Amino acid sequence: MSPVTPPWEKVLWKKQPYPDNYIPEGALDLSLRKNPNFKPYTYWPLVHLSTAITQHLATIFIFLCVFVRLKDHSLDPRVLIFLSLGCFFLGYLVWEVLQYTQNLGGSNHDNESNERIRLDRVKTFKSSILIFLALMSLSPVLRTLSAATSSDSIWALSACLFLLNILLADYGSSSPVIQGRHERLTSVLSMNAAISSSVVLASRLTNDLAVFALIQFSVQSFTLFPMLRRRLQVPMQTLLTLILSISSFLLAIPLSSTIAFLVLFVLLAVTMLAPAVLVWAQKYKNEIRGPWDVAVPKLN
């Protein structure tokens, strides 16, 4: 009578009557896992998340429409300066209201926090004056910055910089801004790309006042407004997306109906079509995990 062969065990320290490359029948089928970490997306939450991208694209379209109007002399630079200043004070008022509401919800209202808020306001006022004077003094230099460069090169460089701005922009959490939060490196690079693109576009304008107005509008659109926009995401995300999208469409219509409908198509595609494509493509996800994968230690 032949001895009974002991069952195979997946251990290395024990000598077994099986070859080294032995695999029991059905062992792979039992250990195979398909899409173990897969979390299915639903359509409307994706649309909600995509509105941050839509808002950023609409802001760029609005800036480009303003630049074209300044270049064609259909927009007075003084009007743009006054509008920018009005938007700045309105945005600062909204920021203070949101800050006051957030402080009411907090538990500590000591003198130290009040003093810090007062110092932040003074620092913000000084920085605003400094930026205003710096832009005013540098406008003649910026106007002649690319005088020896052809316009075709300027358009191509500006398009590449705005594309870099879109790719590196921070579309992350829409939670309120936390005091002392550090910006990510990609967000800083995105802002620098947008400002650089605005500078090279401003060098195509014909007078110093128009250059100053465009750069001032650029600083507000790509530096200050994104900070306020992140704080407004939670209470009025849908309304803000509609306002920016409709504004970009209306500003583009007088320039060209074709460009206006192209802008509208891009915004709708990013907001409505792209989430639908992602939800549809989920059924083709097929990630297989098995014993051939690298072992991941589980620590208590």
Backbone as CSV, one residue per row, in Angstrom:
resi,resn,N_x,N_y,N_z,CA_x,CA_y,CA_z,C_x,C_y,C_z
1,MET,0.853,-1.191,0.000,0.000,0.000,0.000,0.889,1.241,0.000
2,SER,0.702,2.127,-0.973,1.541,3.320,-1.122,1.187,4.339,-0.048
3,PRO,2.192,5.059,0.436,1.923,6.068,1.477,1.075,7.213,0.926
4,VAL,0.311,7.802,1.797,-0.550,8.928,1.409,0.302,10.190,1.252
5,THR,0.183,10.858,0.118,0.949,12.080,-0.128,0.330,13.240,0.657
6,PRO,1.142,13.905,1.459,0.585,15.029,2.240,0.188,16.181,1.311
7,PRO,-0.778,16.949,1.708,-1.194,18.088,0.868,-0.093,19.131,0.763
8,TRP,-0.066,19.801,-0.371,0.966,20.826,-0.619,0.681,22.070,0.205
9,GLU,1.743,22.633,0.776,1.634,23.864,1.546,2.544,24.916,0.940
10,LYS,2.088,26.133,0.976,2.849,27.242,0.389,3.839,27.777,1.421
11,VAL,4.881,26.997,1.698,5.943,27.357,2.631,7.273,26.940,2.036
12,LEU,8.328,27.640,2.437,9.663,27.339,1.925,10.507,26.545,2.917
13,TRP,10.205,26.641,4.197,11.044,26.018,5.198,10.770,24.522,5.366
14,LYS,9.715,24.014,4.771,9.316,22.624,4.964,9.596,21.820,3.706
15,LYS,10.246,20.675,3.851,10.547,19.802,2.713,9.285,19.010,2.362
16,GLN,8.883,19.094,1.068,7.650,18.462,0.613,7.936,17.596,-0.610
17,PRO,7.156,16.542,-0.811,7.390,15.650,-1.963,6.801,16.218,-3.256
18,TYR,7.134,17.481,-3.536,6.646,18.139,-4.752,7.806,18.901,-5.379
19,PRO,7.813,19.043,-6.709,8.872,19.843,-7.352,8.752,21.313,-6.964
20,ASP,9.862,22.027,-7.178,9.908,23.440,-6.777,8.904,24.298,-7.541
21,ASN,8.631,23.937,-8.796,7.715,24.733,-9.606,6.283,24.180,-9.580
22,TYR,5.970,23.421,-8.554,4.650,22.811,-8.491,3.580,23.851,-8.122
23,ILE,2.479,23.829,-8.839,1.332,24.693,-8.556,0.099,23.809,-8.521
24,PRO,-0.611,23.744,-7.415,-1.791,22.882,-7.348,-2.888,23.363,-8.290
25,GLU,-3.670,22.467,-8.749,-4.734,22.780,-9.690,-5.781,23.680,-9.023
26,GLY,-6.096,24.762,-9.706,-7.087,25.710,-9.191,-6.525,26.742,-8.245
27,ALA,-5.200,26.710,-7.963,-4.641,27.681,-7.015,-4.680,29.101,-7.580
28,LEU,-4.375,29.267,-8.882,-4.396,30.594,-9.487,-5.809,31.156,-9.539
29,ASP,-6.770,30.295,-9.814,-8.148,30.784,-9.895,-8.629,31.310,-8.553
30,LEU,-8.172,30.684,-7.472,-8.608,31.133,-6.163,-7.938,32.431,-5.732
31,SER,-6.708,32.660,-6.218,-5.955,33.839,-5.777,-6.111,35.033,-6.717
32,LEU,-6.767,34.857,-7.846,-6.951,35.972,-8.774,-7.973,36.958,-8.222
33,ARG,-7.665,38.252,-8.334,-8.587,39.307,-7.928,-8.702,40.309,-9.054
34,LYS,-9.908,40.645,-9.407,-10.157,41.569,-10.511,-10.627,42.911,-9.960
35,ASN,-9.873,43.974,-10.325,-10.176,45.341,-9.883,-10.398,45.410,-8.368
36,PRO,-9.383,45.041,-7.563,-9.617,44.985,-6.109,-9.857,46.349,-5.481
37,ASN,-9.225,47.411,-6.021,-9.354,48.748,-5.432,-10.253,49.656,-6.272
38,PHE,-11.082,49.070,-7.089,-11.903,49.857,-8.002,-13.099,50.472,-7.270
39,LYS,-13.273,51.778,-7.449,-14.427,52.492,-6.903,-15.176,53.122,-8.080
40,PRO,-16.345,52.647,-8.396,-17.064,53.170,-9.563,-17.469,54.629,-9.382
41,TYR,-17.323,55.389,-10.459,-17.732,56.785,-10.464,-19.200,56.897,-10.873
42,THR,-19.844,57.934,-10.394,-21.186,58.275,-10.851,-21.134,59.631,-11.558
43,TYR,-22.121,59.904,-12.375,-22.030,61.025,-13.307,-22.048,62.383,-12.604
44,TRP,-23.053,62.651,-11.783,-23.209,63.998,-11.246,-22.105,64.404,-10.270
45,PRO,-21.587,63.517,-9.414,-20.407,63.926,-8.634,-19.204,64.301,-9.502
46,LEU,-19.030,63.628,-10.643,-17.941,63.998,-11.554,-18.183,65.367,-12.171
47,VAL,-19.434,65.650,-12.540,-19.764,66.977,-13.061,-19.464,68.041,-12.015
48,HIS,-19.799,67.737,-10.772,-19.529,68.674,-9.678,-18.033,68.940,-9.538
49,LEU,-17.229,67.899,-9.667,-15.774,68.071,-9.548,-15.171,68.786,-10.748
50,SER,-15.756,68.599,-11.926,-15.201,69.205,-13.148,-15.457,70.700,-13.238
51,THR,-16.341,71.236,-12.397,-16.624,72.669,-12.476,-15.403,73.529,-12.145
52,ALA,-14.482,73.008,-11.339,-13.255,73.773,-11.049,-12.439,73.988,-12.319
53,ILE,-12.362,72.976,-13.175,-11.652,73.117,-14.452,-12.397,74.084,-15.360
54,THR,-13.726,73.987,-15.379,-14.527,74.880,-16.208,-14.332,76.335,-15.799
55,GLN,-14.302,76.599,-14.507,-14.096,77.962,-14.030,-12.731,78.499,-14.450
56,HIS,-11.731,77.657,-14.378,-10.383,78.101,-14.764,-10.308,78.398,-16.267
57,LEU,-10.884,77.539,-17.072,-10.889,77.774,-18.513,-11.680,79.028,-18.860
58,ALA,-12.816,79.236,-18.207,-13.616,80.432,-18.469,-12.850,81.700,-18.101
59,THR,-12.073,81.650,-17.029,-11.260,82.800,-16.635,-10.221,83.128,-17.712
60,ILE,-9.600,82.115,-18.279,-8.625,82.340,-19.350,-9.300,82.926,-20.582
61,PHE,-10.470,82.412,-20.944,-11.197,82.939,-22.102,-11.585,84.401,-21.891
62,ILE,-12.004,84.750,-20.681,-12.349,86.142,-20.384,-11.123,87.034,-20.527
63,PHE,-9.990,86.573,-20.023,-8.761,87.372,-20.135,-8.377,87.570,-21.598
64,LEU,-8.475,86.532,-22.416,-8.112,86.661,-23.826,-9.054,87.617,-24.561
65,CYS,-10.326,87.577,-24.221,-11.278,88.512,-24.837,-10.945,89.958,-24.466
66,VAL,-10.573,90.177,-23.218,-10.173,91.523,-22.790,-8.916,91.969,-23.525
67,PHE,-7.962,91.066,-23.711,-6.742,91.421,-24.445,-7.047,91.814,-25.887
68,VAL,-7.896,91.060,-26.558,-8.237,91.375,-27.952,-8.899,92.742,-28.040
69,ARG,-9.761,93.058,-27.100,-10.425,94.360,-27.112,-9.435,95.496,-26.870
70,LEU,-8.480,95.279,-25.979,-7.456,96.304,-25.776,-6.586,96.480,-27.020
71,LYS,-6.260,95.394,-27.669,-5.416,95.470,-28.865,-6.138,96.159,-30.020
72,ASP,-7.459,95.942,-30.118,-8.242,96.567,-31.180,-8.744,97.957,-30.811
73,HIS,-8.382,98.433,-29.619,-8.798,99.757,-29.130,-10.311,99.880,-29.003
74,SER,-10.998,98.769,-28.826,-12.437,98.803,-28.586,-12.766,98.859,-27.099
75,LEU,-11.756,98.781,-26.250,-11.923,98.887,-24.800,-10.941,99.910,-24.273
76,ASP,-11.474,100.906,-23.575,-10.634,101.943,-22.984,-9.874,101.356,-21.793
77,PRO,-8.557,101.491,-21.760,-7.789,100.936,-20.619,-8.228,101.506,-19.276
78,ARG,-8.679,102.765,-19.267,-9.117,103.351,-18.001,-10.369,102.644,-17.462
79,VAL,-11.249,102.236,-18.380,-12.443,101.490,-17.946,-12.026,100.164,-17.317
80,LEU,-11.063,99.477,-17.928,-10.596,98.203,-17.383,-9.936,98.397,-16.025
81,ILE,-9.194,99.498,-15.852,-8.548,99.758,-14.560,-9.594,99.966,-13.470
82,PHE,-10.614,100.777,-13.776,-11.653,101.021,-12.773,-12.455,99.752,-12.477
83,LEU,-12.727,98.949,-13.521,-13.428,97.686,-13.293,-12.587,96.735,-12.446
84,SER,-11.293,96.693,-12.712,-10.409,95.822,-11.929,-10.355,96.260,-10.468
85,LEU,-10.282,97.588,-10.249,-10.264,98.073,-8.871,-11.587,97.773,-8.162
86,GLY,-12.701,97.941,-8.889,-13.994,97.618,-8.295,-14.111,96.142,-7.950
87,CYS,-13.642,95.280,-8.849,-13.666,93.840,-8.567,-12.747,93.485,-7.410
88,PHE,-11.622,94.200,-7.312,-10.693,93.931,-6.209,-11.342,94.238,-4.864
89,PHE,-11.963,95.414,-4.744,-12.595,95.781,-3.476,-13.802,94.888,-3.176
90,LEU,-14.546,94.511,-4.220,-15.670,93.603,-4.010,-15.184,92.231,-3.549
91,GLY,-14.121,91.730,-4.187,-13.571,90.443,-3.780,-13.009,90.485,-2.373
92,TYR,-12.366,91.601,-2.019,-11.829,91.715,-0.664,-12.953,91.762,0.369
93,LEU,-14.065,92.431,0.010,-15.210,92.472,0.914,-15.795,91.071,1.112
94,VAL,-15.927,90.321,0.015,-16.435,88.951,0.120,-15.489,88.096,0.959
95,TRP,-14.185,88.272,0.772,-13.203,87.520,1.554,-13.356,87.813,3.049
96,GLU,-13.538,89.099,3.384,-13.685,89.459,4.786,-14.972,88.888,5.379
97,VAL,-16.042,88.880,4.584,-17.301,88.306,5.067,-17.126,86.806,5.327
98,LEU,-16.476,86.117,4.399,-16.244,84.686,4.598,-15.334,84.437,5.798
99,GLN,-14.318,85.301,5.967,-13.424,85.157,7.117,-14.176,85.397,8.426
100,TYR,-15.052,86.393,8.421,-15.834,86.693,9.636,-16.778,85.538,9.958
101,THR,-17.397,84.962,8.919,-18.283,83.821,9.136,-17.521,82.627,9.677
102,GLN,-16.307,82.408,9.157,-15.496,81.297,9.637,-15.059,81.514,11.084
103,ASN,-14.754,82.760,11.441,-14.350,83.036,12.819,-15.509,82.869,13.794
104,LEU,-16.727,83.180,13.333,-17.892,82.975,14.192,-18.099,81.500,14.503
105,GLY,-17.770,80.651,13.519,-17.919,79.220,13.741,-16.829,78.625,14.594
106,GLY,-15.725,79.378,14.814,-14.630,78.871,15.636,-14.941,79.012,17.121
107,SER,-14.052,78.458,17.905,-14.262,78.448,19.357,-13.396,79.462,20.093
108,ASN,-12.359,79.990,19.430,-11.455,80.903,20.128,-11.465,82.267,19.449
109,HIS,-11.692,83.288,20.241,-11.695,84.663,19.746,-10.819,85.502,20.666
110,ASP,-9.586,85.062,20.894,-8.717,85.755,21.823,-8.105,86.969,21.144
111,ASN,-7.408,87.762,21.936,-6.784,88.989,21.436,-5.668,88.690,20.450
112,GLU,-4.998,87.551,20.647,-3.891,87.207,19.753,-4.379,86.960,18.331
113,SER,-5.486,86.232,18.183,-6.020,85.977,16.842,-6.542,87.255,16.200
114,ASN,-7.183,88.127,16.987,-7.658,89.402,16.448,-6.494,90.275,15.998
115,GLU,-5.421,90.263,16.750,-4.242,91.049,16.366,-3.609,90.494,15.099
116,ARG,-3.606,89.162,14.967,-3.052,88.572,13.754,-3.891,88.940,12.528
117,ILE,-5.206,88.950,12.668,-6.075,89.331,11.551,-5.848,90.793,11.167
118,ARG,-5.667,91.658,12.180,-5.424,93.076,11.887,-4.094,93.260,11.157
119,LEU,-3.074,92.542,11.587,-1.775,92.642,10.914,-1.844,92.103,9.483
120,ASP,-2.643,91.051,9.276,-2.809,90.521,7.920,-3.478,91.540,7.011
121,ARG,-4.433,92.282,7.532,-5.095,93.308,6.727,-4.129,94.422,6.346
122,VAL,-3.328,94.855,7.317,-2.340,95.901,7.020,-1.323,95.408,6.002
123,LYS,-0.888,94.160,6.150,0.075,93.575,5.213,-0.526,93.474,3.820
124,THR,-1.809,93.089,3.727,-2.471,92.996,2.431,-2.580,94.359,1.772
125,PHE,-2.918,95.391,2.551,-3.033,96.745,2.000,-1.683,97.236,1.480
126,LYS,-0.615,97.006,2.242,0.717,97.431,1.798,1.145,96.686,0.531
127,SER,0.859,95.378,0.469,1.230,94.605,-0.717,0.466,95.080,-1.940
128,SER,-0.799,95.429,-1.772,-1.601,95.908,-2.894,-1.043,97.218,-3.441
129,ILE,-0.700,98.135,-2.552,-0.111,99.405,-2.995,1.218,99.171,-3.697
130,LEU,2.029,98.270,-3.162,3.332,97.992,-3.764,3.187,97.389,-5.160
131,ILE,2.273,96.433,-5.321,2.060,95.823,-6.632,1.530,96.851,-7.624
132,PHE,0.617,97.712,-7.165,0.055,98.744,-8.038,1.140,99.685,-8.543
133,LEU,2.008,100.157,-7.660,3.076,101.067,-8.059,4.122,100.366,-8.926
134,ALA,4.429,99.104,-8.611,5.415,98.371,-9.407,4.921,98.160,-10.839
135,LEU,3.665,97.792,-10.996,3.124,97.603,-12.345,3.093,98.913,-13.116
136,MET,2.772,99.986,-12.421,2.724,101.287,-13.101,4.108,101.707,-13.574
137,SER,5.140,101.466,-12.767,6.492,101.876,-13.142,7.110,100.957,-14.194
138,LEU,6.691,99.676,-14.228,7.273,98.723,-15.176,6.522,98.649,-16.496
139,SER,5.414,99.333,-16.615,4.626,99.250,-17.847,5.410,99.660,-19.090
140,PRO,6.186,100.775,-19.074,6.966,101.099,-20.285,7.978,100.017,-20.654
141,VAL,8.565,99.366,-19.647,9.531,98.301,-19.923,8.832,97.082,-20.510
142,LEU,7.684,96.713,-19.941,6.964,95.548,-20.433,6.436,95.761,-21.854
143,ARG,6.102,97.000,-22.186,5.564,97.261,-23.525,6.613,97.006,-24.604
144,THR,7.875,97.262,-24.294,8.958,97.073,-25.275,9.747,95.790,-25.027
145,LEU,9.183,94.907,-24.225,9.931,93.703,-23.831,10.216,92.801,-25.026
146,SER,9.268,92.647,-25.911,9.437,91.746,-27.061,9.290,92.492,-28.380
147,ALA,9.837,93.704,-28.429,9.701,94.514,-29.646,10.405,93.864,-30.829
148,ALA,11.480,93.135,-30.576,12.235,92.516,-31.670,11.713,91.129,-32.022
149,THR,10.641,90.682,-31.399,10.093,89.349,-31.647,8.835,89.463,-32.498
150,SER,8.689,88.547,-33.432,7.516,88.573,-34.306,6.261,88.190,-33.528
151,SER,5.127,88.659,-34.022,3.861,88.372,-33.345,3.526,86.888,-33.374
152,ASP,3.883,86.184,-34.444,3.599,84.748,-34.503,4.290,84.001,-33.367
153,SER,5.517,84.374,-33.077,6.231,83.735,-31.966,5.580,84.072,-30.628
154,ILE,5.075,85.294,-30.509,4.409,85.696,-29.271,3.134,84.892,-29.063
155,TRP,2.341,84.717,-30.138,1.089,83.945,-29.996,1.394,82.494,-29.615
156,ALA,2.414,81.909,-30.250,2.757,80.514,-29.940,3.265,80.374,-28.510
157,LEU,4.121,81.309,-28.084,4.642,81.249,-26.717,3.527,81.440,-25.696
158,SER,2.628,82.368,-25.977,1.520,82.598,-25.057,0.611,81.375,-24.964
159,ALA,0.334,80.731,-26.106,-0.505,79.532,-26.090,0.148,78.412,-25.278
160,CYS,1.454,78.230,-25.439,2.158,77.187,-24.677,2.139,77.478,-23.179
161,LEU,2.302,78.751,-22.818,2.296,79.100,-21.399,0.909,78.919,-20.774
162,PHE,-0.129,79.280,-21.521,-1.481,79.065,-20.998,-1.808,77.574,-20.908
163,LEU,-1.311,76.797,-21.861,-1.500,75.344,-21.776,-0.799,74.778,-20.550
164,LEU,0.407,75.270,-20.272,1.111,74.846,-19.065,0.353,75.275,-17.813
165,ASN,-0.218,76.460,-17.855,-1.031,76.933,-16.730,-2.228,76.022,-16.473
166,ILE,-2.878,75.567,-17.546,-4.045,74.688,-17.397,-3.627,73.326,-16.844
167,LEU,-2.515,72.803,-17.325,-2.085,71.468,-16.901,-1.615,71.443,-15.453
168,LEU,-1.014,72.526,-14.982,-0.432,72.545,-13.640,-1.317,73.222,-12.604
169,ALA,-2.471,73.708,-13.001,-3.334,74.429,-12.060,-3.834,73.492,-10.960
170,ASP,-4.142,74.092,-9.834,-4.615,73.335,-8.670,-6.130,73.201,-8.754
171,TYR,-6.589,72.005,-9.104,-8.023,71.726,-9.144,-8.430,70.842,-7.974
172,GLY,-7.709,70.955,-6.886,-7.896,70.040,-5.766,-9.109,70.349,-4.936
173,SER,-8.936,70.181,-3.629,-10.054,70.268,-2.695,-10.722,71.621,-2.774
174,SER,-12.034,71.603,-2.671,-12.815,72.837,-2.683,-13.176,73.288,-1.282
175,SER,-12.487,72.737,-0.284,-12.752,73.161,1.090,-12.197,74.550,1.311
176,PRO,-12.690,75.270,2.328,-12.198,76.609,2.584,-10.708,76.633,2.844
177,VAL,-10.091,77.745,2.496,-8.645,77.885,2.643,-8.276,77.899,4.120
178,ILE,-7.292,77.128,4.464,-6.832,77.039,5.846,-5.715,78.053,6.057
179,GLN,-5.747,78.722,7.179,-4.720,79.704,7.469,-3.357,79.040,7.525
180,GLY,-2.382,79.641,6.832,-1.044,79.101,6.823,-0.835,77.956,5.861
181,ARG,-1.800,77.686,4.999,-1.652,76.559,4.072,-0.621,76.924,3.009
182,HIS,0.266,76.005,2.726,1.303,76.230,1.729,0.798,75.785,0.362
183,GLU,1.051,76.616,-0.641,0.657,76.271,-1.990,1.571,75.170,-2.529
184,ARG,0.991,74.296,-3.339,1.795,73.249,-3.951,2.657,73.843,-5.058
185,LEU,3.761,73.153,-5.375,4.700,73.654,-6.367,4.029,73.796,-7.731
186,THR,3.194,72.829,-8.110,2.530,72.913,-9.412,1.614,74.128,-9.494
187,SER,0.970,74.477,-8.379,0.105,75.652,-8.372,0.904,76.926,-8.582
188,VAL,2.063,77.019,-7.962,2.924,78.197,-8.131,3.431,78.277,-9.568
189,LEU,3.846,77.145,-10.136,4.309,77.140,-11.522,3.178,77.520,-12.475
190,SER,1.970,77.074,-12.182,0.824,77.425,-13.019,0.577,78.927,-12.997
191,MET,0.626,79.521,-11.825,0.431,80.965,-11.713,1.522,81.721,-12.452
192,ASN,2.776,81.291,-12.318,3.878,81.957,-13.019,3.730,81.848,-14.534
193,ALA,3.245,80.698,-15.014,3.039,80.536,-16.451,1.970,81.489,-16.960
194,ALA,0.885,81.657,-16.197,-0.184,82.570,-16.614,0.298,84.019,-16.622
195,ILE,1.029,84.417,-15.598,1.534,85.795,-15.551,2.546,86.033,-16.675
196,SER,3.399,85.050,-16.946,4.368,85.193,-18.036,3.670,85.318,-19.386
197,SER,2.626,84.529,-19.587,1.862,84.639,-20.828,1.211,86.010,-20.948
198,SER,0.704,86.529,-19.837,0.093,87.859,-19.862,1.117,88.946,-20.193
199,VAL,2.331,88.777,-19.693,3.381,89.767,-19.959,3.738,89.799,-21.439
200,VAL,3.903,88.620,-22.046,4.275,88.599,-23.465,3.115,89.096,-24.331
201,LEU,1.870,88.860,-23.915,0.742,89.419,-24.660,0.669,90.934,-24.497
202,ALA,0.951,91.414,-23.299,0.914,92.857,-23.062,1.950,93.594,-23.889
203,SER,3.037,92.933,-24.253,4.070,93.581,-25.065,3.602,93.863,-26.486
204,ARG,2.449,93.324,-26.891,1.886,93.603,-28.211,0.962,94.818,-28.207
205,LEU,0.699,95.392,-27.041,-0.156,96.574,-26.962,0.639,97.825,-27.291
206,THR,-0.091,98.895,-27.594,0.568,100.074,-28.175,0.858,101.179,-27.176
207,ASN,0.241,101.177,-25.999,0.498,102.262,-25.052,0.685,101.701,-23.656
208,ASP,1.339,102.500,-22.819,1.696,102.050,-21.475,0.466,101.831,-20.593
209,LEU,-0.559,102.651,-20.763,-1.746,102.512,-19.927,-2.461,101.183,-20.197
210,ALA,-2.514,100.783,-21.459,-3.140,99.499,-21.791,-2.332,98.336,-21.216
211,VAL,-0.999,98.452,-21.251,-0.148,97.410,-20.667,-0.395,97.310,-19.171
212,PHE,-0.447,98.445,-18.504,-0.699,98.446,-17.062,-2.064,97.838,-16.740
213,ALA,-3.079,98.207,-17.508,-4.426,97.689,-17.261,-4.478,96.175,-17.451
214,LEU,-3.819,95.667,-18.508,-3.862,94.223,-18.774,-3.105,93.432,-17.706
215,ILE,-1.932,93.918,-17.302,-1.160,93.202,-16.285,-1.881,93.233,-14.946
216,GLN,-2.496,94.356,-14.631,-3.279,94.431,-13.390,-4.441,93.434,-13.416
217,PHE,-5.122,93.368,-14.546,-6.223,92.413,-14.685,-5.709,90.974,-14.624
218,SER,-4.521,90.744,-15.155,-3.923,89.406,-15.111,-3.593,88.984,-13.689
219,VAL,-3.022,89.891,-12.912,-2.684,89.569,-11.522,-3.940,89.220,-10.736
220,GLN,-5.001,89.973,-10.971,-6.244,89.676,-10.268,-6.860,88.355,-10.736
221,SER,-6.780,88.067,-12.039,-7.445,86.878,-12.583,-6.723,85.597,-12.215
222,PHE,-5.392,85.617,-12.220,-4.632,84.375,-12.059,-3.902,84.260,-10.726
223,THR,-3.938,85.302,-9.902,-3.283,85.241,-8.599,-4.275,85.391,-7.447
224,LEU,-5.085,86.451,-7.499,-6.005,86.722,-6.400,-7.322,85.966,-6.532
225,PHE,-7.882,85.959,-7.740,-9.192,85.335,-7.918,-9.184,83.832,-7.635
226,PRO,-8.148,83.054,-8.000,-8.173,81.624,-7.640,-8.280,81.371,-6.137
227,MET,-7.657,82.227,-5.309,-7.766,82.045,-3.865,-9.198,82.282,-3.387
228,LEU,-9.824,83.342,-3.922,-11.213,83.599,-3.567,-12.138,82.536,-4.130
229,ARG,-11.825,82.055,-5.314,-12.678,81.047,-5.958,-12.686,79.749,-5.159
230,ARG,-11.572,79.361,-4.576,-11.534,78.142,-3.767,-12.405,78.269,-2.521
231,ARG,-12.496,79.486,-1.989,-13.337,79.673,-0.808,-14.815,79.742,-1.176
232,LEU,-15.108,80.105,-2.424,-16.500,80.192,-2.857,-17.019,78.885,-3.429
233,GLN,-16.164,77.856,-3.540,-16.577,76.609,-4.187,-17.721,75.938,-3.430
234,VAL,-17.628,75.896,-2.129,-18.634,75.167,-1.357,-19.984,75.870,-1.366
235,PRO,-20.085,77.175,-1.055,-21.423,77.769,-0.989,-22.068,78.041,-2.341
236,MET,-21.280,78.357,-3.374,-21.878,78.783,-4.642,-21.071,78.287,-5.843
237,GLN,-20.749,77.015,-5.851,-19.935,76.454,-6.926,-20.662,76.495,-8.266
238,THR,-21.923,76.062,-8.295,-22.679,76.029,-9.550,-22.927,77.439,-10.079
239,LEU,-23.302,78.361,-9.184,-23.570,79.738,-9.605,-22.315,80.398,-10.154
240,LEU,-21.186,80.186,-9.507,-19.929,80.776,-9.976,-19.540,80.217,-11.339
241,THR,-19.752,78.917,-11.552,-19.452,78.318,-12.854,-20.325,78.913,-13.948
242,LEU,-21.608,79.099,-13.667,-22.521,79.682,-14.657,-22.142,81.126,-14.976
243,ILE,-21.796,81.905,-13.958,-21.439,83.311,-14.179,-20.200,83.423,-15.063
244,LEU,-19.165,82.651,-14.753,-17.928,82.721,-15.530,-18.134,82.197,-16.956
245,SER,-18.878,81.109,-17.111,-19.095,80.533,-18.442,-19.904,81.468,-19.321
246,ILE,-20.993,82.033,-18.775,-21.824,82.958,-19.555,-21.054,84.228,-19.886
247,SER,-20.258,84.722,-18.962,-19.454,85.925,-19.219,-18.454,85.702,-20.348
248,SER,-17.765,84.565,-20.329,-16.799,84.281,-21.400,-17.496,84.141,-22.749
249,PHE,-18.680,83.534,-22.769,-19.427,83.377,-24.029,-19.897,84.728,-24.555
250,LEU,-20.436,85.579,-23.681,-20.934,86.888,-24.108,-19.801,87.798,-24.562
251,LEU,-18.644,87.705,-23.926,-17.510,88.529,-24.346,-16.932,88.076,-25.677
252,ALA,-17.088,86.795,-26.005,-16.530,86.276,-27.255,-17.462,86.492,-28.447
253,ILE,-18.743,86.694,-28.222,-19.691,86.846,-29.342,-19.362,88.046,-30.228
254,PRO,-19.099,89.250,-29.682,-18.770,90.373,-30.583,-17.485,90.164,-31.377
255,LEU,-16.578,89.372,-30.873,-15.325,89.128,-31.591,-15.545,88.201,-32.774
256,SER,-16.203,87.075,-32.532,-16.476,86.098,-33.580,-17.492,85.100,-33.048
257,SER,-18.566,84.889,-33.819,-19.567,83.914,-33.396,-18.991,82.496,-33.404
258,THR,-18.078,82.227,-34.338,-17.450,80.908,-34.385,-16.625,80.647,-33.126
259,ILE,-15.832,81.648,-32.729,-15.014,81.505,-31.519,-15.905,81.397,-30.288
260,ALA,-17.007,82.161,-30.278,-17.908,82.116,-29.129,-18.510,80.727,-28.947
261,PHE,-18.973,80.129,-30.043,-19.552,78.791,-29.920,-18.481,77.734,-29.664
262,LEU,-17.254,77.987,-30.110,-16.162,77.083,-29.776,-15.863,77.137,-28.282
263,VAL,-15.868,78.332,-27.725,-15.680,78.480,-26.278,-16.794,77.761,-25.522
264,LEU,-18.036,77.944,-25.981,-19.161,77.285,-25.325,-19.048,75.763,-25.420
265,PHE,-18.608,75.276,-26.575,-18.451,73.826,-26.739,-17.375,73.273,-25.812
266,VAL,-16.255,73.973,-25.683,-15.174,73.510,-24.802,-15.652,73.451,-23.351
267,LEU,-16.347,74.492,-22.917,-16.824,74.518,-21.528,-17.852,73.415,-21.268
268,LEU,-18.768,73.216,-22.221,-19.763,72.157,-22.052,-19.124,70.773,-22.120
269,ALA,-18.124,70.621,-22.986,-17.456,69.326,-23.108,-16.716,68.970,-21.819
270,VAL,-16.044,69.954,-21.240,-15.316,69.688,-19.993,-16.285,69.392,-18.852
271,THR,-17.406,70.113,-18.816,-18.331,69.983,-17.690,-19.253,68.778,-17.823
272,MET,-19.793,68.544,-19.018,-20.836,67.524,-19.188,-20.355,66.282,-19.940
273,LEU,-19.565,66.488,-20.996,-19.185,65.361,-21.849,-18.063,64.525,-21.243
274,ALA,-17.026,65.176,-20.732,-15.888,64.433,-20.176,-16.287,63.505,-19.020
275,PRO,-17.118,63.934,-18.056,-17.560,62.972,-17.027,-18.337,61.796,-17.596
276,ALA,-19.153,62.050,-18.640,-19.909,60.943,-19.237,-18.974,59.936,-19.894
277,VAL,-17.924,60.422,-20.558,-16.952,59.519,-21.182,-16.227,58.700,-20.117
278,LEU,-15.889,59.312,-19.005,-15.200,58.586,-17.934,-16.100,57.508,-17.335
279,VAL,-17.364,57.833,-17.118,-18.296,56.830,-16.584,-18.475,55.687,-17.580
280,TRP,-18.558,56.013,-18.876,-18.714,54.970,-19.897,-17.484,54.081,-19.990
281,ALA,-16.293,54.654,-19.812,-15.049,53.893,-19.966,-14.754,52.999,-18.767
282,GLN,-15.507,53.136,-17.689,-15.238,52.312,-16.509,-15.422,50.823,-16.780
283,LYS,-16.330,50.469,-17.697,-16.590,49.057,-17.937,-15.419,48.358,-18.605
284,TYR,-14.480,49.120,-19.162,-13.312,48.522,-19.794,-12.126,48.394,-18.847
285,LYS,-12.290,48.812,-17.619,-11.204,48.677,-16.646,-11.094,47.222,-16.233
286,ASN,-9.922,46.645,-16.370,-9.722,45.224,-16.082,-8.326,45.030,-15.492
287,GLU,-8.197,45.292,-14.224,-6.926,45.127,-13.511,-6.963,43.807,-12.751
288,ILE,-6.019,42.934,-13.039,-5.977,41.600,-12.437,-4.817,41.542,-11.448
289,ARG,-5.121,41.154,-10.217,-4.111,40.959,-9.186,-4.009,39.468,-8.883
290,GLY,-2.791,39.009,-8.627,-2.570,37.601,-8.332,-1.321,37.393,-7.519
291,PRO,-0.912,36.131,-7.350,0.274,35.840,-6.518,1.571,36.321,-7.135
292,TRP,1.551,36.731,-8.405,2.793,37.200,-9.038,3.111,38.651,-8.670
293,ASP,2.143,39.369,-8.065,2.391,40.750,-7.674,3.344,40.822,-6.501
294,VAL,3.971,41.981,-6.362,4.897,42.203,-5.255,4.121,42.175,-3.945
295,ALA,4.639,41.473,-2.991,3.974,41.357,-1.702,3.987,42.693,-0.970
296,VAL,2.867,43.022,-0.389,2.737,44.271,0.383,2.589,43.899,1.848
297,PRO,3.512,44.316,2.695,3.410,43.950,4.130,2.224,44.650,4.784
298,LYS,1.545,43.925,5.656,0.428,44.465,6.415,0.879,44.664,7.852
299,LEU,0.919,45.918,8.271,1.388,46.270,9.611,0.209,46.617,10.485
300,ASN,0.276,46.216,11.724,-0.789,46.526,12.677,-0.695,47.978,13.123
